Amino acid sequence: MTKLAIDGGEKIFSTPAHVPAWPPVYPETAEKLKEIYLSRAWSFYGPQEVLFNKKFAEYTGAGFCAMMANGTVTLELALKAFGIGPGDEVIVPAETWLATGEAVVYRGATPVIVDIEPDTYCMDPDKFEEAITPRTKAVIPVHLFGSMANMDRIMEIARKHNIKVVEDCAHAHGSEWRGKHAGTIGDVGSFSFQQSKTMASGEGGACLTNDPELAEVLGRLSHIGYQYAAKQGQKGTPPPMGLICHNYRVTDFQAAILLGQLEHLKEDTILREKNAEYLRKRIDALPGFKVQARGKEATLQGFYTFAFHMIPDQFKEGIDRVKVVDAITAEGFGCYAAWGGQPMYRQNLWSVPENQYRIASNAVAEDLCTNRLIMASNPWLMLDEKELAMVGDIFEKVMTAYGK
């Protein structure tokens, strides 16, 4: 089967693979949503929101969890809670979804963009340290796709320079670093529950922290100034004067959906990690591909996507990422160039003027994103062993046809 499907050969997946529909749905959650609907009590620290805050904090080992409207405002309010604003700088990685940088812009601060590691695709700690100035007030390491940023080094550098650490965990539900859950190592952990995420409620987000005073501020900032976990109709204390708060609340519908998914997170994370490791061994044995490296001290690796990159000089002349993606997809395995094949500051929706951000380093991200990076959505990591082996066969087939 050396003739590629794109050239008229037989597909590896002659019938579509059994990729689970996303997001996952559960009958018991559907019943709970009906119960909430009929209760007419849908928001304002409802019982499901309060329960999710408790359960997610317990699951991750955090002291506190504060649900919010999405994973962008969680970053924004974490920075606001630290008093970050105009004149300040926040260091962010070159490769991430644009919300990481735009949250900084929302605060009137300046995103300072630094390069990534070539294997994990996460922030390079050395480039982080090189970019620090007297104006640097925070850093946002992103646990990207299916790896974790080097939190040992990042925390060491941040503490030395008195810099706040906001972990962007939008891709890291279930991930652990030396046994500590993502989002519990820095000062704040920011999670997204958007439609495509590992835990998904359409829209939604959460901040984790171990600091009770910070949790109180985050709760007030996102709930129009009400006390953290306040009960509707009961008089409480007002927010401190000058703490301008927002309405970034969620509903109990979202919380109920997430509670159902949380019940399955551990087993699903273990399965995705196991299957990713199988594919890693198959694909890394080929000369033209390399799978994204694990976090260096990750003890459990969650996967938002399965990411890998080409090694161009191992392919025949004229074979680029577009041809490789088309060939792999034609065999029945869906993959694509991440975010249009662009680093954060050149993504289609990035509209921040050049004078409002600064690029300190970006050579690795530029090459990786524009030429070599490819990924597939995480439901592909839920296949059975037979179909997973067929995915490995696809890479071998494409390498045989296109490799030197």
Summary of the structure (lengths in Angstrom):
residues: 404
radius of gyration: 21.8
end to end distance: 17.9
largest distance: 72.5
contacts: 1436
relative contact order: 0.19
helix: 40%
strand: 16%
